[in-house]
Every structure is written in C-alpha cells, then in structure tokens.
Amino acid sequence: MFSGKLHQAMNDQVHHEFESAYIYLSMAAYFDAANFPGFAHWMKIQYQEEVAHTFKFYDFINERGGQVKLQPIGQPPVEFNSPLHVFEAALAHEKKITADIHALYELALEEKDYPSQSFLQWFIDEQVEEEQNAGDVVANLKMVGDNPYAILMLDRELGQRQPPVEDNAE
C-alpha cells in the first residue's frame, strides 16, 4: 500500500489520463466534422491509447491496495482553427502530461515507493514517444503550410496509423 499522498496523486493521474482520452476524442470529432478522416483516425488511436493508460493506473492502484476515486471531467475544447492548431494543442497537452508523470515520479522518489517508481518508468519512456509523435505531425503540418493537396496527403498518411502493441506496465 502506498501513502495517502501518493494514493491521491495516482488517482489524480487517472483523472488526467481520462481527461486526455476525452480531449483526443473531441479532436477526432472535430476532424470527422471537417472531413479529415485520416486525422480523425489518428486521434481515435490516441484516444484508445489514453484509455489503456488510464487502466494501467486503475489496475496499479487496486494492486497496491488503494481505491480508485473517479473525478469529474470538464468540457474539452471543441473548436479549432486548423489541423495545425489541433496538433499543436495535442503536443502542448502531451507536454503537460509529461510534467504530471514527472511530478508523480518525484513524489514516488520522496516517498521511497519503489514499486511506484518502477511502474512509472514505463510512462516516462512512453511520454518521450507521445511527444515525438505529436511533434512530428506538427513539424509536417508546418512544412506543408496551407497547401491543401499536401494536407490531404498527410491526412491519408495519418489514416494508416495502427494501434501500438502496448507493453504491460503491470
């Protein structure tokens, strides 16, 4: 069992992960409405990943003798100016999640909670990939600018994204 402070922080991370999923689903809905099926597909895969991350925390809390306490999720953004704006928002959000994971790891270090440190290492590594994936799309969108043909080509390319085979962080 972990400390009350770490237990609460883990529950907060469940909230952050569910919130991330909700944000990505909102971004997918925006892209579907704007007739960008590839971008929408990319965001739906991201949504699925975030739900999987949520359940990694959910299961870990339960395995450590804690109780998951769900928190309300606020309204995600629903309007965006362009595909670039959406992916810049996604990248900024991933950087926020990285900071959240790092703070959680710092707390696990302070508490000398070695199982939590081990568990969180997977998320630290995963966030490097998450930021790179969103950052690569941002870079590509900046490169193509307002060229509608290039944006459509990128939309088709991102529509080919496959769900990753998740490592087991448990």
N, C-alpha and C positions, 0 to 999 in steps of 0.2 A: 504494500500500500504506500502511496506517496503522500507527501504533506498536503495540508489543506490548500496552501498557496499554489502548489504545482497542480493539484487536482483542479482547482478553479481555472488556472491558466490553460490546462488541457481542454477543459470544457469551452473556454473562450475560443480555442483553436478549432473545435468542432464547429462553432458558430462561424468563424472566419472561412472555413472550408465550404460550409453550406452556402454562405453568402457569395463566395467565389463562383460556385456552381450556378447560382441564381443570376449572377451578373453575366456569365457566359451564355446562359440560356436566353437572357434578354438581348445580348448581342446577336445571337443566332436568329432570334425573331426579327430583329432589325434587318439583318441581311436577307432573310427569306422574303420579307415585305418589299425590299429594294431589288429583288430578283437577282441576287448573287448567291446561287445555291452552293457554290464551292466554299465561299467564305462562311456561309451558314453551317455547312458540314464541318469545317474546321472548328468552329465554335461549339458545335454539338459534341464533337470528340473531346474538346476541352472540358465541357460540362460533365461528361461521363468520367473523365479523369478526376475532377474535383469531388464528385460524389464518392468515387473509390477512395480518395484521400480522406474524406470525412469518415468513412467507415473504418479506415485504419486507426484513426484516433478513437473512434467509438469503441472498437474492439479492444484497443490497448487500455483504455480507461477501465473497462469491465474486467479485463485480465488482471489488472492491478488492484482490484477490489473497490474501485471507485464507482460512482454513479454518473451516467451521462445526464446532464440537465440542459435540455434544449432551450435556446433563447430566440426571441423574435427576429425575423429577418426583414430589413427595410426594403422599400421600393428600390429596385435597381434603375440605373439610367435606361431610358428607352429611346431617346432621340440622339442621333449622332450626325455629324456634318458630312462624313465621307468614310470610305473604308480605312483610310489612313488614320482618321480620328479614332475609329473603333480600336484599331490595333495599338495605337499609342496609349489609349486608355487601358487596354489589356496589359501592355507592358508595364505601365505605372502600377497597375493592380498587382502584378506578379512581384514587383519590387517591394510593395507593401507587405505581401505575404512572406517574402524572404526575410524582411525585417522582423515580422511576427515570429517566424520559426527561429531566427537567431536569438531573439529575446527569450523564447521558451527554452532554448538550449542553455543560455546563460543561467536561467533560473535552475535548470536541472544540475548545472555545474555547482551553483551556490548551495543547493540542497544535497549535493553529493549523491544524487539519484542516478546510479549507473545504468539501470535498465532504461530509464527515460533518455539518457544520453545516447545509448546505443540505438534505440528506436528512432530518435530524432535525426541521427546521422543520415538515414535514407532520405528524409525530407530535405536536409541541407543539400545533398547531392542532386535531388530531384529539382530543386529550385534553380540550380545552375542551368539545367536543361529547359525548364519552363521559361526563364528569362531569355535564353538564347532563341528558342522557338518563336516567341512573340517578337523579339528584336530582329530576327531575320526577316519576318514579314514586314515589319516597319521599314527596314532598310530597302526591301524590294519595292514597296509602295512609294517610298521617296524617290527611288531610282526611276520608276516609270512615270511619276508625276501625274498629270491629268490625261495621259494618253488612254483613251477608252479601250482601244484594242489590247494594249498591254495589261490593263486592269482586268479585262475579260480573260486573257490568257492566264493571269495569276489566279483568278477565281477558279478556272478549270483545274489548274495545278493543285491548288489547296483542296479541291474536292476529292483528290486522290489520297488524302491523308488517311492512314489506317490507325486504329486504336493500338496503343502500345501493349506489349505483354508486360503487365505490372509485376514488379518484384514483390515478394511477400515481406512486408516490414514487420511482420508479427513474430 
